């Protein structure tokens, strides 16, 4: 998901995303605002049991694999 899409998603959910944030920080703010863990890009060893998460593919690509 691109930053433009993240900003649109946040806007639809009335979540403020400061312009200066990185993609990782923006997703984590959205996760927390939705009441979820702010775990984006933290899947240790490339494992995550949240396969239904809309950020899953990007998260796996950005998470440490070792």
PyMOL Python script that loads the backbone (N, CA, C, O; Angstrom):
from pymol import cmd

cmd.read_pdbstr("""\
ATOM      1  N   UNK A   1       0.846  -1.167   0.000  1.00  0.00           N
ATOM      2  CA  UNK A   1       0.000   0.000   0.000  1.00  0.00           C
ATOM      3  C   UNK A   1       0.900   1.241   0.000  1.00  0.00           C
ATOM      4  O   UNK A   1       1.861   1.323   0.765  1.00  0.00           O
ATOM      5  N   UNK A   2       0.585   2.169  -0.838  1.00  0.00           N
ATOM      6  CA  UNK A   2       1.380   3.388  -0.953  1.00  0.00           C
ATOM      7  C   UNK A   2       0.916   4.418   0.069  1.00  0.00           C
ATOM      8  O   UNK A   2      -0.187   4.322   0.607  1.00  0.00           O
ATOM      9  N   UNK A   3       1.776   5.411   0.332  1.00  0.00           N
ATOM     10  CA  UNK A   3       1.459   6.443   1.315  1.00  0.00           C
ATOM     11  C   UNK A   3       0.159   7.164   0.972  1.00  0.00           C
ATOM     12  O   UNK A   3      -0.622   7.491   1.865  1.00  0.00           O
ATOM     13  N   UNK A   4      -0.072   7.409  -0.291  1.00  0.00           N
ATOM     14  CA  UNK A   4      -1.305   8.082  -0.698  1.00  0.00           C
ATOM     15  C   UNK A   4      -2.519   7.265  -0.266  1.00  0.00           C
ATOM     16  O   UNK A   4      -3.509   7.818   0.214  1.00  0.00           O
ATOM     17  N   UNK A   5      -2.438   5.953  -0.437  1.00  0.00           N
ATOM     18  CA  UNK A   5      -3.524   5.061  -0.036  1.00  0.00           C
ATOM     19  C   UNK A   5      -3.668   5.022   1.485  1.00  0.00           C
ATOM     20  O   UNK A   5      -4.780   4.983   2.012  1.00  0.00           O
ATOM     21  N   UNK A   6      -2.528   5.032   2.185  1.00  0.00           N
ATOM     22  CA  UNK A   6      -2.568   5.047   3.650  1.00  0.00           C
ATOM     23  C   UNK A   6      -3.234   6.316   4.164  1.00  0.00           C
ATOM     24  O   UNK A   6      -4.050   6.274   5.084  1.00  0.00           O
ATOM     25  N   UNK A   7      -2.879   7.433   3.564  1.00  0.00           N
ATOM     26  CA  UNK A   7      -3.477   8.712   3.974  1.00  0.00           C
ATOM     27  C   UNK A   7      -4.987   8.715   3.715  1.00  0.00           C
ATOM     28  O   UNK A   7      -5.753   9.235   4.526  1.00  0.00           O
ATOM     29  N   UNK A   8      -5.411   8.144   2.602  1.00  0.00           N
ATOM     30  CA  UNK A   8      -6.840   8.065   2.293  1.00  0.00           C
ATOM     31  C   UNK A   8      -7.556   7.174   3.302  1.00  0.00           C
ATOM     32  O   UNK A   8      -8.633   7.520   3.787  1.00  0.00           O
ATOM     33  N   UNK A   9      -6.960   6.030   3.616  1.00  0.00           N
ATOM     34  CA  UNK A   9      -7.530   5.118   4.601  1.00  0.00           C
ATOM     35  C   UNK A   9      -7.667   5.820   5.952  1.00  0.00           C
ATOM     36  O   UNK A   9      -8.708   5.733   6.603  1.00  0.00           O
ATOM     37  N   UNK A  10      -6.610   6.514   6.365  1.00  0.00           N
ATOM     38  CA  UNK A  10      -6.636   7.237   7.634  1.00  0.00           C
ATOM     39  C   UNK A  10      -7.721   8.313   7.618  1.00  0.00           C
ATOM     40  O   UNK A  10      -8.447   8.481   8.598  1.00  0.00           O
ATOM     41  N   UNK A  11      -7.827   9.024   6.529  1.00  0.00           N
ATOM     42  CA  UNK A  11      -8.842  10.077   6.401  1.00  0.00           C
ATOM     43  C   UNK A  11     -10.252   9.499   6.546  1.00  0.00           C
ATOM     44  O   UNK A  11     -11.101  10.078   7.224  1.00  0.00           O
ATOM     45  N   UNK A  12     -10.491   8.358   5.907  1.00  0.00           N
ATOM     46  CA  UNK A  12     -11.802   7.700   5.991  1.00  0.00           C
ATOM     47  C   UNK A  12     -12.140   7.283   7.418  1.00  0.00           C
ATOM     48  O   UNK A  12     -13.310   7.206   7.792  1.00  0.00           O
ATOM     49  N   UNK A  13     -11.101   7.014   8.215  1.00  0.00           N
ATOM     50  CA  UNK A  13     -11.293   6.569   9.591  1.00  0.00           C
ATOM     51  C   UNK A  13     -11.107   7.709  10.592  1.00  0.00           C
ATOM     52  O   UNK A  13     -11.086   7.481  11.801  1.00  0.00           O
ATOM     53  N   UNK A  14     -10.971   8.949  10.079  1.00  0.00           N
ATOM     54  CA  UNK A  14     -10.756  10.132  10.923  1.00  0.00           C
ATOM     55  C   UNK A  14      -9.519  10.004  11.803  1.00  0.00           C
ATOM     56  O   UNK A  14      -9.542  10.367  12.979  1.00  0.00           O
ATOM     57  N   UNK A  15      -8.446   9.486  11.227  1.00  0.00           N
ATOM     58  CA  UNK A  15      -7.173   9.338  11.923  1.00  0.00           C
ATOM     59  C   UNK A  15      -6.199  10.344  11.329  1.00  0.00           C
ATOM     60  O   UNK A  15      -6.003  10.382  10.115  1.00  0.00           O
ATOM     61  N   UNK A  16      -5.593  11.150  12.176  1.00  0.00           N
ATOM     62  CA  UNK A  16      -4.630  12.158  11.721  1.00  0.00           C
ATOM     63  C   UNK A  16      -3.256  11.514  11.537  1.00  0.00           C
ATOM     64  O   UNK A  16      -2.722  10.895  12.457  1.00  0.00           O
ATOM     65  N   UNK A  17      -2.693  11.668  10.341  1.00  0.00           N
ATOM     66  CA  UNK A  17      -1.360  11.158  10.026  1.00  0.00           C
ATOM     67  C   UNK A  17      -0.483  12.363   9.659  1.00  0.00           C
ATOM     68  O   UNK A  17      -0.660  12.942   8.587  1.00  0.00           O
ATOM     69  N   UNK A  18       0.456  12.748  10.529  1.00  0.00           N
ATOM     70  CA  UNK A  18       1.342  13.865  10.187  1.00  0.00           C
ATOM     71  C   UNK A  18       2.119  13.596   8.893  1.00  0.00           C
ATOM     72  O   UNK A  18       2.501  12.459   8.616  1.00  0.00           O
ATOM     73  N   UNK A  19       2.339  14.618   8.130  1.00  0.00           N
ATOM     74  CA  UNK A  19       3.002  14.513   6.824  1.00  0.00           C
ATOM     75  C   UNK A  19       4.424  13.965   6.943  1.00  0.00           C
ATOM     76  O   UNK A  19       4.909  13.308   6.022  1.00  0.00           O
ATOM     77  N   UNK A  20       5.086  14.220   8.046  1.00  0.00           N
ATOM     78  CA  UNK A  20       6.497  13.862   8.198  1.00  0.00           C
ATOM     79  C   UNK A  20       6.749  12.393   8.549  1.00  0.00           C
ATOM     80  O   UNK A  20       7.902  11.969   8.621  1.00  0.00           O
ATOM     81  N   UNK A  21       5.695  11.620   8.766  1.00  0.00           N
ATOM     82  CA  UNK A  21       5.877  10.223   9.187  1.00  0.00           C
ATOM     83  C   UNK A  21       6.271   9.309   8.034  1.00  0.00           C
ATOM     84  O   UNK A  21       5.944   9.557   6.873  1.00  0.00           O
ATOM     85  N   UNK A  22       6.978   8.252   8.390  1.00  0.00           N
ATOM     86  CA  UNK A  22       7.308   7.205   7.426  1.00  0.00           C
ATOM     87  C   UNK A  22       6.098   6.292   7.263  1.00  0.00           C
ATOM     88  O   UNK A  22       5.136   6.378   8.026  1.00  0.00           O
ATOM     89  N   UNK A  23       6.154   5.430   6.275  1.00  0.00           N
ATOM     90  CA  UNK A  23       5.079   4.459   6.040  1.00  0.00           C
ATOM     91  C   UNK A  23       4.885   3.569   7.267  1.00  0.00           C
ATOM     92  O   UNK A  23       3.755   3.305   7.677  1.00  0.00           O
ATOM     93  N   UNK A  24       5.978   3.117   7.840  1.00  0.00           N
ATOM     94  CA  UNK A  24       5.898   2.243   9.010  1.00  0.00           C
ATOM     95  C   UNK A  24       5.205   2.956  10.162  1.00  0.00           C
ATOM     96  O   UNK A  24       4.321   2.386  10.800  1.00  0.00           O
ATOM     97  N   UNK A  25       5.592   4.183  10.431  1.00  0.00           N
ATOM     98  CA  UNK A  25       4.980   4.949  11.518  1.00  0.00           C
ATOM     99  C   UNK A  25       3.498   5.200  11.248  1.00  0.00           C
ATOM    100  O   UNK A  25       2.677   5.105  12.160  1.00  0.00           O
ATOM    101  N   UNK A  26       3.153   5.519  10.005  1.00  0.00           N
ATOM    102  CA  UNK A  26       1.758   5.792   9.643  1.00  0.00           C
ATOM    103  C   UNK A  26       0.887   4.555   9.848  1.00  0.00           C
ATOM    104  O   UNK A  26      -0.206   4.649  10.406  1.00  0.00           O
ATOM    105  N   UNK A  27       1.364   3.405   9.403  1.00  0.00           N
ATOM    106  CA  UNK A  27       0.589   2.172   9.568  1.00  0.00           C
ATOM    107  C   UNK A  27       0.409   1.868  11.049  1.00  0.00           C
ATOM    108  O   UNK A  27      -0.679   1.469  11.465  1.00  0.00           O
ATOM    109  N   UNK A  28       1.438   2.045  11.839  1.00  0.00           N
ATOM    110  CA  UNK A  28       1.339   1.766  13.274  1.00  0.00           C
ATOM    111  C   UNK A  28       0.327   2.682  13.956  1.00  0.00           C
ATOM    112  O   UNK A  28      -0.378   2.247  14.866  1.00  0.00           O
ATOM    113  N   UNK A  29       0.244   3.937  13.534  1.00  0.00           N
ATOM    114  CA  UNK A  29      -0.760   4.850  14.086  1.00  0.00           C
ATOM    115  C   UNK A  29      -2.159   4.347  13.736  1.00  0.00           C
ATOM    116  O   UNK A  29      -3.051   4.354  14.585  1.00  0.00           O
ATOM    117  N   UNK A  30      -2.351   3.917  12.509  1.00  0.00           N
ATOM    118  CA  UNK A  30      -3.650   3.383  12.088  1.00  0.00           C
ATOM    119  C   UNK A  30      -3.991   2.136  12.901  1.00  0.00           C
ATOM    120  O   UNK A  30      -5.119   1.988  13.372  1.00  0.00           O
ATOM    121  N   UNK A  31      -3.017   1.239  13.067  1.00  0.00           N
ATOM    122  CA  UNK A  31      -3.257   0.020  13.831  1.00  0.00           C
ATOM    123  C   UNK A  31      -3.706   0.347  15.258  1.00  0.00           C
ATOM    124  O   UNK A  31      -4.691  -0.208  15.745  1.00  0.00           O
ATOM    125  N   UNK A  32      -2.984   1.247  15.922  1.00  0.00           N
ATOM    126  CA  UNK A  32      -3.335   1.608  17.304  1.00  0.00           C
ATOM    127  C   UNK A  32      -4.699   2.267  17.373  1.00  0.00           C
ATOM    128  O   UNK A  32      -5.479   1.976  18.279  1.00  0.00           O
ATOM    129  N   UNK A  33      -5.003   3.156  16.426  1.00  0.00           N
ATOM    130  CA  UNK A  33      -6.291   3.847  16.412  1.00  0.00           C
ATOM    131  C   UNK A  33      -7.448   2.868  16.235  1.00  0.00           C
ATOM    132  O   UNK A  33      -8.555   3.114  16.713  1.00  0.00           O
ATOM    133  N   UNK A  34      -7.188   1.765  15.552  1.00  0.00           N
ATOM    134  CA  UNK A  34      -8.214   0.728  15.352  1.00  0.00           C
ATOM    135  C   UNK A  34      -8.309  -0.228  16.538  1.00  0.00           C
ATOM    136  O   UNK A  34      -9.160  -1.118  16.551  1.00  0.00           O
ATOM    137  N   UNK A  35      -7.433  -0.046  17.544  1.00  0.00           N
ATOM    138  CA  UNK A  35      -7.451  -0.916  18.713  1.00  0.00           C
ATOM    139  C   UNK A  35      -6.612  -2.166  18.568  1.00  0.00           C
ATOM    140  O   UNK A  35      -6.768  -3.114  19.337  1.00  0.00           O
ATOM    141  N   UNK A  36      -5.719  -2.177  17.582  1.00  0.00           N
ATOM    142  CA  UNK A  36      -4.847  -3.328  17.342  1.00  0.00           C
ATOM    143  C   UNK A  36      -3.437  -3.053  17.855  1.00  0.00           C
ATOM    144  O   UNK A  36      -3.102  -1.917  18.193  1.00  0.00           O
ATOM    145  N   UNK A  37      -2.624  -4.090  17.911  1.00  0.00           N
ATOM    146  CA  UNK A  37      -1.219  -3.920  18.242  1.00  0.00           C
ATOM    147  C   UNK A  37      -0.541  -3.165  17.108  1.00  0.00           C
ATOM    148  O   UNK A  37      -0.881  -3.354  15.940  1.00  0.00           O
ATOM    149  N   UNK A  38       0.404  -2.322  17.447  1.00  0.00           N
ATOM    150  CA  UNK A  38       1.150  -1.579  16.419  1.00  0.00           C
ATOM    151  C   UNK A  38       2.380  -2.400  16.028  1.00  0.00           C
ATOM    152  O   UNK A  38       3.516  -2.040  16.335  1.00  0.00           O
ATOM    153  N   UNK A  39       2.120  -3.496  15.351  1.00  0.00           N
ATOM    154  CA  UNK A  39       3.146  -4.500  15.069  1.00  0.00           C
ATOM    155  C   UNK A  39       3.711  -4.436  13.652  1.00  0.00           C
ATOM    156  O   UNK A  39       4.553  -5.261  13.295  1.00  0.00           O
ATOM    157  N   UNK A  40       3.274  -3.487  12.844  1.00  0.00           N
ATOM    158  CA  UNK A  40       3.688  -3.434  11.441  1.00  0.00           C
ATOM    159  C   UNK A  40       5.201  -3.441  11.301  1.00  0.00           C
ATOM    160  O   UNK A  40       5.895  -2.663  11.955  1.00  0.00           O
ATOM    161  N   UNK A  41       5.711  -4.326  10.444  1.00  0.00           N
ATOM    162  CA  UNK A  41       7.139  -4.487  10.138  1.00  0.00           C
ATOM    163  C   UNK A  41       7.939  -4.991  11.326  1.00  0.00           C
ATOM    164  O   UNK A  41       9.143  -4.751  11.418  1.00  0.00           O
ATOM    165  N   UNK A  42       7.272  -5.687  12.232  1.00  0.00           N
ATOM    166  CA  UNK A  42       7.952  -6.256  13.407  1.00  0.00           C
ATOM    167  C   UNK A  42       7.817  -7.779  13.461  1.00  0.00           C
ATOM    168  O   UNK A  42       8.047  -8.372  14.515  1.00  0.00           O
ATOM    169  N   UNK A  43       7.459  -8.408  12.380  1.00  0.00           N
ATOM    170  CA  UNK A  43       7.263  -9.860  12.363  1.00  0.00           C
ATOM    171  C   UNK A  43       8.621 -10.559  12.436  1.00  0.00           C
ATOM    172  O   UNK A  43       9.278 -10.778  11.418  1.00  0.00           O
ATOM    173  N   UNK A  44       9.017 -10.896  13.634  1.00  0.00           N
ATOM    174  CA  UNK A  44      10.327 -11.517  13.858  1.00  0.00           C
ATOM    175  C   UNK A  44      10.443 -12.832  13.103  1.00  0.00           C
ATOM    176  O   UNK A  44       9.566 -13.692  13.189  1.00  0.00           O
ATOM    177  N   UNK A  45      11.508 -12.973  12.380  1.00  0.00           N
ATOM    178  CA  UNK A  45      11.739 -14.195  11.625  1.00  0.00           C
ATOM    179  C   UNK A  45      10.775 -14.376  10.464  1.00  0.00           C
ATOM    180  O   UNK A  45      10.666 -15.469   9.909  1.00  0.00           O
ATOM    181  N   UNK A  46      10.078 -13.314  10.098  1.00  0.00           N
ATOM    182  CA  UNK A  46       9.144 -13.397   8.983  1.00  0.00           C
ATOM    183  C   UNK A  46       7.870 -14.151   9.304  1.00  0.00           C
ATOM    184  O   UNK A  46       7.187 -14.619   8.393  1.00  0.00           O
ATOM    185  N   UNK A  47       7.528 -14.280  10.607  1.00  0.00           N
ATOM    186  CA  UNK A  47       6.311 -14.992  10.997  1.00  0.00           C
ATOM    187  C   UNK A  47       5.269 -14.030  11.549  1.00  0.00           C
ATOM    188  O   UNK A  47       5.579 -13.175  12.379  1.00  0.00           O
ATOM    189  N   UNK A  48       4.047 -14.175  11.089  1.00  0.00           N
ATOM    190  CA  UNK A  48       2.909 -13.425  11.611  1.00  0.00           C
ATOM    191  C   UNK A  48       1.666 -14.276  11.430  1.00  0.00           C
ATOM    192  O   UNK A  48       1.453 -14.860  10.368  1.00  0.00           O
ATOM    193  N   UNK A  49       0.848 -14.345  12.468  1.00  0.00           N
ATOM    194  CA  UNK A  49      -0.370 -15.147  12.389  1.00  0.00           C
ATOM    195  C   UNK A  49      -1.596 -14.323  11.977  1.00  0.00           C
ATOM    196  O   UNK A  49      -2.724 -14.812  12.046  1.00  0.00           O
ATOM    197  N   UNK A  50      -1.377 -13.088  11.555  1.00  0.00           N
ATOM    198  CA  UNK A  50      -2.475 -12.197  11.173  1.00  0.00           C
ATOM    199  C   UNK A  50      -2.602 -12.096   9.654  1.00  0.00           C
ATOM    200  O   UNK A  50      -2.550 -11.001   9.095  1.00  0.00           O
ATOM    201  N   UNK A  51      -2.767 -13.216   9.003  1.00  0.00           N
ATOM    202  CA  UNK A  51      -2.823 -13.270   7.553  1.00  0.00           C
ATOM    203  C   UNK A  51      -3.941 -12.458   6.922  1.00  0.00           C
ATOM    204  O   UNK A  51      -3.862 -12.124   5.739  1.00  0.00           O
ATOM    205  N   UNK A  52      -4.979 -12.134   7.680  1.00  0.00           N
ATOM    206  CA  UNK A  52      -6.095 -11.357   7.163  1.00  0.00           C
ATOM    207  C   UNK A  52      -5.896  -9.853   7.265  1.00  0.00           C
ATOM    208  O   UNK A  52      -6.756  -9.083   6.837  1.00  0.00           O
ATOM    209  N   UNK A  53      -4.789  -9.435   7.819  1.00  0.00           N
ATOM    210  CA  UNK A  53      -4.502  -8.005   7.992  1.00  0.00           C
ATOM    211  C   UNK A  53      -4.308  -7.347   6.624  1.00  0.00           C
ATOM    212  O   UNK A  53      -3.651  -7.912   5.749  1.00  0.00           O
ATOM    213  N   UNK A  54      -4.878  -6.155   6.440  1.00  0.00           N
ATOM    214  CA  UNK A  54      -4.746  -5.480   5.141  1.00  0.00           C
ATOM    215  C   UNK A  54      -3.315  -5.028   4.874  1.00  0.00           C
ATOM    216  O   UNK A  54      -2.969  -4.711   3.736  1.00  0.00           O
ATOM    217  N   UNK A  55      -2.485  -4.997   5.905  1.00  0.00           N
ATOM    218  CA  UNK A  55      -1.087  -4.580   5.755  1.00  0.00           C
ATOM    219  C   UNK A  55      -0.131  -5.777   5.669  1.00  0.00           C
ATOM    220  O   UNK A  55       1.083  -5.589   5.594  1.00  0.00           O
ATOM    221  N   UNK A  56      -0.655  -6.982   5.681  1.00  0.00           N
ATOM    222  CA  UNK A  56       0.161  -8.199   5.802  1.00  0.00           C
ATOM    223  C   UNK A  56       1.300  -8.273   4.775  1.00  0.00           C
ATOM    224  O   UNK A  56       2.450  -8.477   5.163  1.00  0.00           O
ATOM    225  N   UNK A  57       1.019  -8.118   3.510  1.00  0.00           N
ATOM    226  CA  UNK A  57       2.054  -8.271   2.480  1.00  0.00           C
ATOM    227  C   UNK A  57       3.171  -7.245   2.645  1.00  0.00           C
ATOM    228  O   UNK A  57       4.350  -7.592   2.573  1.00  0.00           O
ATOM    229  N   UNK A  58       2.803  -5.986   2.865  1.00  0.00           N
ATOM    230  CA  UNK A  58       3.815  -4.949   3.084  1.00  0.00           C
ATOM    231  C   UNK A  58       4.591  -5.216   4.367  1.00  0.00           C
ATOM    232  O   UNK A  58       5.804  -5.012   4.420  1.00  0.00           O
ATOM    233  N   UNK A  59       3.893  -5.670   5.391  1.00  0.00           N
ATOM    234  CA  UNK A  59       4.537  -5.969   6.667  1.00  0.00           C
ATOM    235  C   UNK A  59       5.603  -7.052   6.507  1.00  0.00           C
ATOM    236  O   UNK A  59       6.722  -6.908   6.999  1.00  0.00           O
ATOM    237  N   UNK A  60       5.257  -8.113   5.833  1.00  0.00           N
ATOM    238  CA  UNK A  60       6.212  -9.206   5.636  1.00  0.00           C
ATOM    239  C   UNK A  60       7.429  -8.742   4.829  1.00  0.00           C
ATOM    240  O   UNK A  60       8.556  -9.163   5.088  1.00  0.00           O
ATOM    241  N   UNK A  61       7.186  -7.882   3.865  1.00  0.00           N
ATOM    242  CA  UNK A  61       8.293  -7.381   3.041  1.00  0.00           C
ATOM    243  C   UNK A  61       9.234  -6.495   3.835  1.00  0.00           C
ATOM    244  O   UNK A  61      10.426  -6.434   3.531  1.00  0.00           O
ATOM    245  N   UNK A  62       8.727  -5.811   4.839  1.00  0.00           N
ATOM    246  CA  UNK A  62       9.543  -4.871   5.630  1.00  0.00           C
ATOM    247  C   UNK A  62      10.065  -5.443   6.930  1.00  0.00           C
ATOM    248  O   UNK A  62      10.924  -4.835   7.569  1.00  0.00           O
ATOM    249  N   UNK A  63       9.564  -6.602   7.339  1.00  0.00           N
ATOM    250  CA  UNK A  63       9.974  -7.209   8.614  1.00  0.00           C
ATOM    251  C   UNK A  63      11.314  -7.909   8.489  1.00  0.00           C
ATOM    252  O   UNK A  63      11.664  -8.413   7.422  1.00  0.00           O
ATOM    253  N   UNK A  64      12.070  -7.938   9.595  1.00  0.00           N
ATOM    254  CA  UNK A  64      13.345  -8.657   9.585  1.00  0.00           C
ATOM    255  C   UNK A  64      13.114 -10.154   9.367  1.00  0.00           C
ATOM    256  O   UNK A  64      12.249 -10.751  10.008  1.00  0.00           O
ATOM    257  N   UNK A  65      13.864 -10.738   8.490  1.00  0.00           N
ATOM    258  CA  UNK A  65      13.684 -12.148   8.157  1.00  0.00           C
ATOM    259  C   UNK A  65      14.523 -13.087   9.014  1.00  0.00           C
ATOM    260  O   UNK A  65      14.348 -14.303   8.939  1.00  0.00           O
ATOM    261  N   UNK A  66      15.409 -12.560   9.809  1.00  0.00           N
ATOM    262  CA  UNK A  66      16.271 -13.416  10.652  1.00  0.00           C
ATOM    263  C   UNK A  66      15.979 -13.184  12.098  1.00  0.00           C
ATOM    264  O   UNK A  66      16.598 -13.807  12.961  1.00  0.00           O
TER     265      UNK A  66
END
""", "prot")
cmd.dss("prot")
cmd.show_as("cartoon", "prot")
cmd.util.cbc("prot")
cmd.orient("prot")
